[in-house]
Amino acid sequence: RNVVGTLKGEREDEIIVVCAHHDSAPTSPGACDNAGGCATVLELARVFAASPKPWRTIHFCTWGSHETGMHGSEAYIRAAQAAGR
């Protein structure tokens, strides 16, 4: 599964995506692949949520199924294209 949080900006039609993946390779404990990236995405979401409304909309995302073929990020892209974004 993907986890997506949205912080609406002044320009809802302009979207910045901040992302990482939350699964890890079978040979990795996940600490660097990619728990650090997920922690960064969460911290950025926290900081931006406590700040004035951003100019552009921001999607804070963590992808599932990255290590098995980038299925999570591809699903996000397909949905965005279908929505005309």
VEXKOL-251816 format. One record per atom (N, C-alpha, C, O, CB): z, x, y; residue number from 1. Coordinates in pm, 1 decimal. Glycine has a CB too. Layout:
BEGIN
{w->Z	u->X	v->Y	i->NUM}
...
This chain:
BEGIN
{w->0.0	u->82.1	v->-118.7	i->1}
{w->0.0	u->0.0	v->0.0	i->1}
{w->0.0	u->86.5	v->125.0	i->1}
{w->50.3	u->198.9	v->124.6	i->1}
{w->119.6	u->-93.4	v->-0.2	i->1}
{w->-56.7	u->32.8	v->230.9	i->2}
{w->-50.7	u->97.1	v->361.6	i->2}
{w->61.2	u->33.5	v->442.3	i->2}
{w->94.1	u->-83.7	v->423.8	i->2}
{w->-186.6	u->85.6	v->436.4	i->2}
{w->118.5	u->111.5	v->530.9	i->3}
{w->217.4	u->61.1	v->625.6	i->3}
{w->159.1	u->83.5	v->764.0	i->3}
{w->127.6	u->196.7	v->800.7	i->3}
{w->358.2	u->132.2	v->608.7	i->3}
{w->144.4	u->-24.5	v->841.5	i->4}
{w->83.3	u->-15.3	v->974.0	i->4}
{w->171.8	u->-87.1	v->1074.4	i->4}
{w->204.4	u->-204.7	v->1057.6	i->4}
{w->-60.2	u->-75.4	v->974.1	i->4}
{w->210.2	u->-15.3	v->1178.5	i->5}
{w->282.4	u->-74.8	v->1290.0	i->5}
{w->195.8	u->-64.3	v->1414.0	i->5}
{w->130.8	u->37.8	v->1436.1	i->5}
{w->420.0	u->-5.8	v->1311.9	i->5}
{w->194.4	u->-168.8	v->1494.7	i->6}
{w->108.8	u->-171.4	v->1613.4	i->6}
{w->193.7	u->-184.0	v->1739.0	i->6}
{w->282.3	u->-269.0	v->1748.1	i->6}
{w->7.5	u->-287.6	v->1605.3	i->6}
{w->164.7	u->-98.2	v->1834.8	i->7}
{w->224.6	u->-105.9	v->1967.7	i->7}
{w->111.1	u->-139.7	v->2063.4	i->7}
{w->25.9	u->-55.5	v->2092.1	i->7}
{w->298.2	u->29.3	v->2008.3	i->7}
{w->110.3	u->-262.5	v->2112.2	i->8}
{w->0.8	u->-306.5	v->2198.1	i->8}
{w->8.2	u->-238.7	v->2333.4	i->8}
{w->114.0	u->-229.1	v->2395.5	i->8}
{w->3.2	u->-458.2	v->2215.1	i->8}
{w->-107.9	u->-191.8	v->2377.0	i->9}
{w->-117.8	u->-126.6	v->2506.2	i->9}
{w->-185.2	u->-217.2	v->2607.6	i->9}
{w->-222.1	u->-330.5	v->2576.7	i->9}
{w->-193.7	u->4.4	v->2493.9	i->9}
{w->-200.9	u->-166.4	v->2728.2	i->10}
{w->-270.6	u->-241.5	v->2832.4	i->10}
{w->-413.2	u->-273.2	v->2788.1	i->10}
{w->-463.9	u->-382.6	v->2813.2	i->10}
{w->-271.6	u->-162.5	v->2965.1	i->10}
{w->-476.9	u->-177.8	v->2722.7	i->11}
{w->-613.0	u->-195.3	v->2671.5	i->11}
{w->-604.9	u->-217.8	v->2521.7	i->11}
{w->-606.0	u->-121.3	v->2445.3	i->11}
{w->-703.3	u->-71.8	v->2704.8	i->11}
{w->-596.8	u->-342.3	v->2477.8	i->12}
{w->-583.4	u->-371.7	v->2335.9	i->12}
{w->-708.6	u->-335.2	v->2257.1	i->12}
{w->-702.0	u->-316.2	v->2135.6	i->12}
{w->-551.8	u->-517.8	v->2316.4	i->12}
{w->-822.6	u->-325.2	v->2325.1	i->13}
{w->-948.3	u->-293.9	v->2256.1	i->13}
{w->-967.3	u->-144.0	v->2233.1	i->13}
{w->-1058.7	u->-103.8	v->2161.1	i->13}
{w->-1065.4	u->-347.9	v->2335.7	i->13}
{w->-883.0	u->-62.3	v->2292.6	i->14}
{w->-887.7	u->82.5	v->2271.1	i->14}
{w->-768.0	u->120.5	v->2184.5	i->14}
{w->-652.9	u->102.9	v->2224.5	i->14}
{w->-886.7	u->161.6	v->2407.6	i->14}
{w->-796.8	u->172.9	v->2064.8	i->15}
{w->-690.9	u->197.7	v->1967.0	i->15}
{w->-683.8	u->345.4	v->1931.2	i->15}
{w->-784.8	u->409.3	v->1901.7	i->15}
{w->-713.4	u->113.8	v->1840.7	i->15}
{w->-562.8	u->397.2	v->1934.5	i->16}
{w->-533.8	u->532.1	v->1886.8	i->16}
{w->-462.0	u->515.4	v->1753.4	i->16}
{w->-370.9	u->433.4	v->1741.8	i->16}
{w->-446.7	u->615.1	v->1991.1	i->16}
{w->-502.0	u->591.9	v->1653.4	i->17}
{w->-439.2	u->586.1	v->1521.9	i->17}
{w->-362.2	u->715.6	v->1499.2	i->17}
{w->-418.6	u->824.7	v->1506.8	i->17}
{w->-545.1	u->563.6	v->1409.6	i->17}
{w->-233.3	u->702.3	v->1471.5	i->18}
{w->-147.1	u->814.5	v->1436.6	i->18}
{w->-111.7	u->792.8	v->1289.8	i->18}
{w->-55.7	u->689.0	v->1254.6	i->18}
{w->-17.0	u->823.5	v->1530.1	i->18}
{w->-143.8	u->889.8	v->1203.7	i->19}
{w->-130.8	u->858.8	v->1060.7	i->19}
{w->-87.3	u->977.2	v->976.1	i->19}
{w->-95.9	u->1093.2	v->1016.3	i->19}
{w->-261.0	u->807.0	v->1008.4	i->19}
{w->-40.4	u->942.7	v->857.5	i->20}
{w->-5.4	u->1037.9	v->752.5	i->20}
{w->-15.3	u->961.1	v->620.9	i->20}
{w->-38.3	u->840.2	v->621.8	i->20}
{w->139.9	u->1100.6	v->774.2	i->20}
{w->1.6	u->1029.1	v->509.3	i->21}
{w->2.7	u->955.6	v->382.3	i->21}
{w->139.4	u->967.4	v->317.2	i->21}
{w->205.2	u->1071.0	v->327.2	i->21}
{w->-107.2	u->1008.2	v->286.7	i->21}
{w->182.2	u->859.8	v->249.9	i->22}
{w->317.0	u->857.4	v->194.1	i->22}
{w->322.6	u->878.1	v->42.8	i->22}
{w->429.0	u->864.1	v->-17.6	i->22}
{w->381.7	u->728.0	v->227.8	i->22}
{w->210.5	u->910.8	v->-18.0	i->23}
{w->216.4	u->948.7	v->-159.2	i->23}
{w->203.9	u->1100.2	v->-169.3	i->23}
{w->161.6	u->1166.1	v->-74.3	i->23}
{w->104.2	u->877.6	v->-242.0	i->23}
{w->240.0	u->1153.8	v->-282.3	i->24}
{w->229.9	u->1299.2	v->-297.7	i->24}
{w->154.3	u->1332.1	v->-426.3	i->24}
{w->141.5	u->1249.1	v->-516.3	i->24}
{w->370.9	u->1364.7	v->-299.0	i->24}
{w->105.9	u->1453.3	v->-431.9	i->25}
{w->33.7	u->1500.2	v->-549.6	i->25}
{w->132.0	u->1514.9	v->-666.2	i->25}
{w->249.3	u->1544.8	v->-643.8	i->25}
{w->-38.7	u->1635.3	v->-520.5	i->25}
{w->86.8	u->1494.9	v->-787.9	i->26}
{w->176.7	u->1507.6	v->-903.8	i->26}
{w->244.2	u->1644.3	v->-913.4	i->26}
{w->352.3	u->1655.5	v->-971.2	i->26}
{w->99.6	u->1481.5	v->-1030.9	i->26}
{w->182.9	u->1746.9	v->-858.4	i->27}
{w->240.1	u->1881.7	v->-865.7	i->27}
{w->323.6	u->1917.1	v->-743.5	i->27}
{w->366.1	u->2031.8	v->-729.5	i->27}
{w->130.0	u->1983.5	v->-882.2	i->27}
{w->347.8	u->1821.1	v->-654.8	i->28}
{w->419.3	u->1847.0	v->-530.6	i->28}
{w->543.9	u->1759.6	v->-523.4	i->28}
{w->540.2	u->1643.7	v->-564.8	i->28}
{w->328.3	u->1821.9	v->-408.7	i->28}
{w->655.2	u->1813.7	v->-471.2	i->29}
{w->774.1	u->1729.6	v->-456.0	i->29}
{w->761.9	u->1630.7	v->-339.7	i->29}
{w->847.4	u->1543.4	v->-324.6	i->29}
{w->896.5	u->1817.0	v->-435.7	i->29}
{w->659.4	u->1642.6	v->-258.9	i->30}
{w->639.0	u->1549.5	v->-149.5	i->30}
{w->703.9	u->1589.6	v->-18.6	i->30}
{w->679.7	u->1524.4	v->83.0	i->30}
{w->688.9	u->1418.0	v->-188.5	i->30}
{w->785.3	u->1693.7	v->-16.5	i->31}
{w->853.3	u->1733.0	v->106.4	i->31}
{w->754.8	u->1774.3	v->214.6	i->31}
{w->772.5	u->1741.0	v->331.7	i->31}
{w->950.1	u->1846.4	v->78.8	i->31}
{w->652.4	u->1846.0	v->175.5	i->32}
{w->550.6	u->1886.6	v->272.4	i->32}
{w->423.5	u->1805.4	v->255.6	i->32}
{w->339.6	u->1802.6	v->345.7	i->32}
{w->519.7	u->2035.3	v->258.3	i->32}
{w->408.2	u->1741.1	v->144.5	i->33}
{w->287.0	u->1662.8	v->115.0	i->33}
{w->327.2	u->1520.1	v->79.3	i->33}
{w->332.2	u->1485.3	v->-38.7	i->33}
{w->204.5	u->1727.6	v->-1.6	i->33}
{w->354.5	u->1441.4	v->174.3	i->34}
{w->341.1	u->1452.6	v->317.4	i->34}
{w->458.0	u->1383.8	v->386.2	i->34}
{w->438.7	u->1309.3	v->482.3	i->34}
{w->208.4	u->1393.3	v->363.6	i->34}
{w->579.3	u->1408.5	v->337.3	i->35}
{w->697.7	u->1348.9	v->398.2	i->35}
{w->713.3	u->1392.4	v->544.1	i->35}
{w->756.5	u->1313.2	v->627.7	i->35}
{w->822.7	u->1386.6	v->318.6	i->35}
{w->678.8	u->1516.3	v->574.9	i->36}
{w->687.8	u->1564.4	v->713.4	i->36}
{w->594.8	u->1488.4	v->806.2	i->36}
{w->631.2	u->1456.5	v->919.3	i->36}
{w->655.8	u->1712.6	v->719.8	i->36}
{w->474.9	u->1459.7	v->758.1	i->37}
{w->380.0	u->1381.1	v->837.3	i->37}
{w->429.6	u->1239.0	v->860.9	i->37}
{w->415.8	u->1185.5	v->970.9	i->37}
{w->244.5	u->1377.3	v->768.3	i->37}
{w->487.3	u->1178.1	v->758.0	i->38}
{w->540.3	u->1041.5	v->773.4	i->38}
{w->657.5	u->1039.7	v->871.1	i->38}
{w->669.8	u->947.5	v->951.7	i->38}
{w->584.7	u->984.6	v->636.6	i->38}
{w->742.9	u->1140.6	v->864.3	i->39}
{w->854.3	u->1148.9	v->958.7	i->39}
{w->803.0	u->1162.5	v->1101.8	i->39}
{w->860.5	u->1105.0	v->1194.2	i->39}
{w->945.9	u->1267.3	v->923.7	i->39}
{w->696.4	u->1237.5	v->1120.0	i->40}
{w->637.2	u->1253.8	v->1252.7	i->40}
{w->580.5	u->1121.6	v->1304.3	i->40}
{w->599.4	u->1086.6	v->1420.8	i->40}
{w->527.1	u->1360.6	v->1249.2	i->40}
{w->510.9	u->1048.3	v->1217.0	i->41}
{w->456.5	u->918.1	v->1256.8	i->41}
{w->570.6	u->824.1	v->1298.9	i->41}
{w->560.6	u->756.8	v->1401.5	i->41}
{w->374.0	u->855.0	v->1140.3	i->41}
{w->678.1	u->819.5	v->1220.6	i->42}
{w->791.4	u->732.5	v->1252.9	i->42}
{w->859.2	u->772.6	v->1383.5	i->42}
{w->896.1	u->686.7	v->1463.6	i->42}
{w->892.8	u->734.8	v->1139.8	i->42}
{w->875.5	u->902.6	v->1404.9	i->43}
{w->939.3	u->949.3	v->1528.8	i->43}
{w->853.2	u->918.3	v->1650.7	i->43}
{w->905.2	u->878.0	v->1754.7	i->43}
{w->966.4	u->1100.1	v->1521.3	i->43}
{w->722.0	u->936.7	v->1638.6	i->44}
{w->632.9	u->901.7	v->1749.6	i->44}
{w->638.7	u->751.9	v->1778.4	i->44}
{w->637.8	u->710.9	v->1894.4	i->44}
{w->488.0	u->944.0	v->1718.0	i->44}
{w->644.8	u->670.7	v->1674.0	i->45}
{w->655.9	u->525.8	v->1693.5	i->45}
{w->785.4	u->492.1	v->1766.4	i->45}
{w->785.8	u->408.6	v->1856.9	i->45}
{w->650.1	u->451.7	v->1558.0	i->45}
{w->893.8	u->555.7	v->1728.1	i->46}
{w->1023.0	u->531.6	v->1793.3	i->46}
{w->1019.2	u->569.1	v->1941.0	i->46}
{w->1065.5	u->493.2	v->2026.2	i->46}
{w->1133.5	u->610.4	v->1722.7	i->46}
{w->964.3	u->685.9	v->1970.8	i->47}
{w->959.5	u->733.1	v->2109.0	i->47}
{w->868.7	u->644.4	v->2194.2	i->47}
{w->906.3	u->605.8	v->2304.9	i->47}
{w->911.0	u->878.6	v->2114.0	i->47}
{w->750.4	u->612.1	v->2143.9	i->48}
{w->658.5	u->527.6	v->2220.8	i->48}
{w->712.7	u->386.0	v->2239.1	i->48}
{w->690.8	u->325.0	v->2343.7	i->48}
{w->522.5	u->522.0	v->2152.1	i->48}
{w->783.2	u->332.7	v->2139.0	i->49}
{w->839.0	u->197.9	v->2150.7	i->49}
{w->947.2	u->191.0	v->2258.3	i->49}
{w->968.6	u->85.7	v->2318.4	i->49}
{w->896.3	u->152.7	v->2016.4	i->49}
{w->1014.8	u->302.1	v->2282.3	i->50}
{w->1120.4	u->307.3	v->2383.3	i->50}
{w->1067.4	u->344.0	v->2521.3	i->50}
{w->1144.1	u->351.7	v->2617.2	i->50}
{w->1226.6	u->406.6	v->2341.7	i->50}
{w->938.4	u->366.5	v->2531.8	i->51}
{w->874.7	u->407.7	v->2656.6	i->51}
{w->803.4	u->289.9	v->2721.5	i->51}
{w->789.0	u->184.7	v->2659.4	i->51}
{w->775.8	u->522.6	v->2631.5	i->51}
{w->758.5	u->306.4	v->2846.5	i->52}
{w->677.8	u->200.5	v->2908.5	i->52}
{w->553.1	u->171.4	v->2824.9	i->52}
{w->508.5	u->254.9	v->2746.3	i->52}
{w->637.2	u->240.5	v->3052.1	i->52}
{w->498.9	u->53.2	v->2843.1	i->53}
{w->381.4	u->10.3	v->2766.8	i->53}
{w->269.3	u->113.0	v->2781.7	i->53}
{w->235.7	u->151.9	v->2893.5	i->53}
{w->333.2	u->-129.7	v->2813.7	i->53}
{w->211.2	u->157.2	v->2669.7	i->54}
{w->104.5	u->257.3	v->2679.2	i->54}
{w->-25.4	u->196.7	v->2731.8	i->54}
{w->-43.4	u->74.9	v->2729.8	i->54}
{w->80.1	u->321.3	v->2542.6	i->54}
{w->-113.7	u->281.0	v->2777.8	i->55}
{w->-243.1	u->234.2	v->2826.5	i->55}
{w->-327.4	u->181.5	v->2710.7	i->55}
{w->-386.4	u->73.9	v->2720.5	i->55}
{w->-317.6	u->347.5	v->2900.1	i->55}
{w->-332.9	u->256.5	v->2602.0	i->56}
{w->-410.5	u->215.5	v->2484.1	i->56}
{w->-317.0	u->163.8	v->2375.3	i->56}
{w->-200.3	u->202.7	v->2368.9	i->56}
{w->-495.8	u->333.6	v->2430.3	i->56}
{w->-368.3	u->77.1	v->2291.1	i->57}
{w->-293.8	u->30.2	v->2175.0	i->57}
{w->-281.6	u->144.8	v->2075.4	i->57}
{w->-374.9	u->223.5	v->2058.7	i->57}
{w->-362.7	u->-93.5	v->2109.9	i->57}
{w->-167.0	u->154.1	v->2009.4	i->58}
{w->-144.0	u->260.5	v->1912.3	i->58}
{w->-110.9	u->197.6	v->1777.3	i->58}
{w->-23.7	u->111.3	v->1768.0	i->58}
{w->-29.6	u->355.5	v->1959.1	i->58}
{w->-180.5	u->241.0	v->1673.4	i->59}
{w->-147.9	u->203.6	v->1536.1	i->59}
{w->-77.4	u->322.6	v->1473.0	i->59}
{w->-132.1	u->432.7	v->1467.3	i->59}
{w->-276.4	u->162.4	v->1454.3	i->59}
{w->44.3	u->299.4	v->1425.6	i->60}
{w->121.2	u->400.6	v->1353.7	i->60}
{w->107.5	u->366.5	v->1205.7	i->60}
{w->156.7	u->262.7	v->1161.5	i->60}
{w->273.8	u->404.4	v->1400.0	i->60}
{w->41.3	u->452.6	v->1128.7	i->61}
{w->5.0	u->420.0	v->990.8	i->61}
{w->51.0	u->526.4	v->892.9	i->61}
{w->48.3	u->645.9	v->922.2	i->61}
{w->-144.5	u->401.7	v->979.1	i->61}
{w->93.1	u->480.5	v->776.1	i->62}
{w->104.8	u->570.4	v->661.9	i->62}
{w->22.4	u->509.4	v->549.7	i->62}
{w->30.7	u->389.6	v->522.4	i->62}
{w->255.3	u->592.1	v->618.8	i->62}
{w->-56.4	u->593.3	v->485.8	i->63}
{w->-149.9	u->548.0	v->383.1	i->63}
{w->-91.3	u->567.0	v->244.5	i->63}
{w->-20.1	u->663.6	v->217.0	i->63}
{w->-282.7	u->622.6	v->394.4	i->63}
{w->-123.2	u->472.2	v->158.6	i->64}
{w->-96.3	u->488.4	v->16.4	i->64}
{w->-223.7	u->533.4	v->-51.7	i->64}
{w->-332.1	u->524.8	v->6.0	i->64}
{w->-43.1	u->357.0	v->-46.5	i->64}
{w->-211.2	u->580.8	v->-172.9	i->65}
{w->-324.4	u->619.5	v->-257.8	i->65}
{w->-412.6	u->728.4	v->-198.1	i->65}
{w->-531.6	u->735.4	v->-228.6	i->65}
{w->-408.4	u->499.7	v->-286.5	i->65}
{w->-356.1	u->811.9	v->-114.7	i->66}
{w->-433.1	u->923.6	v->-57.5	i->66}
{w->-470.6	u->1024.3	v->-165.7	i->66}
{w->-584.7	u->1069.8	v->-174.0	i->66}
{w->-352.5	u->993.7	v->54.3	i->66}
{w->-373.3	u->1057.3	v->-247.0	i->67}
{w->-395.1	u->1161.8	v->-347.2	i->67}
{w->-487.3	u->1117.0	v->-460.2	i->67}
{w->-534.1	u->1200.1	v->-538.0	i->67}
{w->-262.7	u->1206.0	v->-404.9	i->67}
{w->-513.7	u->988.2	v->-470.3	i->68}
{w->-601.6	u->939.0	v->-577.3	i->68}
{w->-739.2	u->903.1	v->-523.7	i->68}
{w->-814.8	u->832.0	v->-589.9	i->68}
{w->-539.2	u->817.1	v->-646.0	i->68}
{w->-772.7	u->951.5	v->-404.3	i->69}
{w->-907.8	u->928.5	v->-354.2	i->69}
{w->-915.3	u->867.0	v->-215.8	i->69}
{w->-1018.0	u->809.3	v->-180.0	i->69}
{w->-979.8	u->842.0	v->-447.9	i->69}
{w->-809.5	u->877.8	v->-137.2	i->70}
{w->-808.4	u->827.5	v->0.9	i->70}
{w->-833.5	u->676.9	v->8.9	i->70}
{w->-891.2	u->628.5	v->106.3	i->70}
{w->-913.2	u->900.7	v->83.4	i->70}
{w->-790.3	u->603.2	v->-93.0	i->71}
{w->-813.6	u->458.7	v->-96.1	i->71}
{w->-742.6	u->384.7	v->16.9	i->71}
{w->-796.2	u->287.6	v->70.4	i->71}
{w->-768.9	u->402.6	v->-228.9	i->71}
{w->-623.7	u->429.0	v->53.3	i->72}
{w->-549.2	u->360.3	v->158.5	i->72}
{w->-615.4	u->369.1	v->294.3	i->72}
{w->-629.5	u->268.1	v->363.2	i->72}
{w->-411.3	u->416.2	v->167.7	i->72}
{w->-656.6	u->489.2	v->333.7	i->73}
{w->-720.9	u->504.8	v->464.6	i->73}
{w->-858.4	u->438.8	v->466.1	i->73}
{w->-900.4	u->384.3	v->568.1	i->73}
{w->-733.5	u->653.6	v->500.9	i->73}
{w->-927.4	u->443.7	v->354.1	i->74}
{w->-1058.1	u->377.0	v->347.8	i->74}
{w->-1042.6	u->225.8	v->360.1	i->74}
{w->-1126.1	u->161.1	v->423.2	i->74}
{w->-1130.3	u->411.9	v->216.4	i->74}
{w->-938.2	u->168.3	v->301.8	i->75}
{w->-913.3	u->24.8	v->315.3	i->75}
{w->-885.7	u->-11.6	v->461.1	i->75}
{w->-932.3	u->-114.9	v->509.3	i->75}
{w->-794.9	u->-17.9	v->226.3	i->75}
{w->-810.5	u->72.5	v->530.9	i->76}
{w->-783.1	u->49.4	v->673.1	i->76}
{w->-913.0	u->51.0	v->753.8	i->76}
{w->-934.9	u->-35.2	v->838.9	i->76}
{w->-685.1	u->155.9	v->727.4	i->76}
{w->-997.5	u->147.8	v->727.2	i->77}
{w->-1125.1	u->159.1	v->799.5	i->77}
{w->-1213.8	u->38.2	v->771.7	i->77}
{w->-1273.3	u->-17.3	v->864.1	i->77}
{w->-1198.8	u->288.8	v->759.8	i->77}
{w->-1223.3	u->-3.1	v->644.8	i->78}
{w->-1304.9	u->-121.0	v->611.3	i->78}
{w->-1253.8	u->-245.1	v->683.6	i->78}
{w->-1333.3	u->-323.1	v->736.1	i->78}
{w->-1305.0	u->-145.3	v->459.0	i->78}
{w->-1122.2	u->-264.2	v->687.0	i->79}
{w->-1065.6	u->-380.2	v->756.1	i->79}
{w->-1091.6	u->-373.5	v->906.6	i->79}
{w->-1121.2	u->-475.6	v->968.7	i->79}
{w->-914.9	u->-389.5	v->729.5	i->79}
{w->-1080.9	u->-255.2	v->965.1	i->80}
{w->-1106.2	u->-239.2	v->1107.8	i->80}
{w->-1252.6	u->-268.8	v->1139.8	i->80}
{w->-1282.8	u->-334.6	v->1239.4	i->80}
{w->-1069.2	u->-97.1	v->1153.5	i->80}
{w->-1342.7	u->-220.1	v->1055.4	i->81}
{w->-1485.2	u->-247.2	v->1077.1	i->81}
{w->-1515.4	u->-396.8	v->1064.3	i->81}
{w->-1593.8	u->-451.4	v->1141.9	i->81}
{w->-1570.8	u->-167.3	v->977.0	i->81}
{w->-1453.6	u->-462.2	v->967.0	i->82}
{w->-1474.5	u->-606.1	v->948.0	i->82}
{w->-1423.2	u->-686.2	v->1067.6	i->82}
{w->-1476.9	u->-792.1	v->1100.3	i->82}
{w->-1404.9	u->-653.3	v->819.8	i->82}
{w->-1317.8	u->-633.9	v->1132.8	i->83}
{w->-1261.7	u->-700.3	v->1251.0	i->83}
{w->-1336.2	u->-662.7	v->1378.4	i->83}
{w->-1303.6	u->-711.9	v->1486.4	i->83}
{w->-1114.4	u->-665.5	v->1265.8	i->83}
{w->-1436.0	u->-575.9	v->1366.3	i->84}
{w->-1514.4	u->-536.4	v->1482.9	i->84}
{w->-1448.4	u->-433.2	v->1571.7	i->84}
{w->-1478.2	u->-426.2	v->1691.0	i->84}
{w->-1544.9	u->-655.1	v->1563.5	i->84}
{w->-1357.5	u->-351.5	v->1514.7	i->85}
{w->-1288.8	u->-248.0	v->1592.1	i->85}
{w->-1351.3	u->-113.9	v->1570.6	i->85}
{w->-1306.2	u->-14.9	v->1628.1	i->85}
{w->-1142.6	u->-242.2	v->1556.4	i->85}
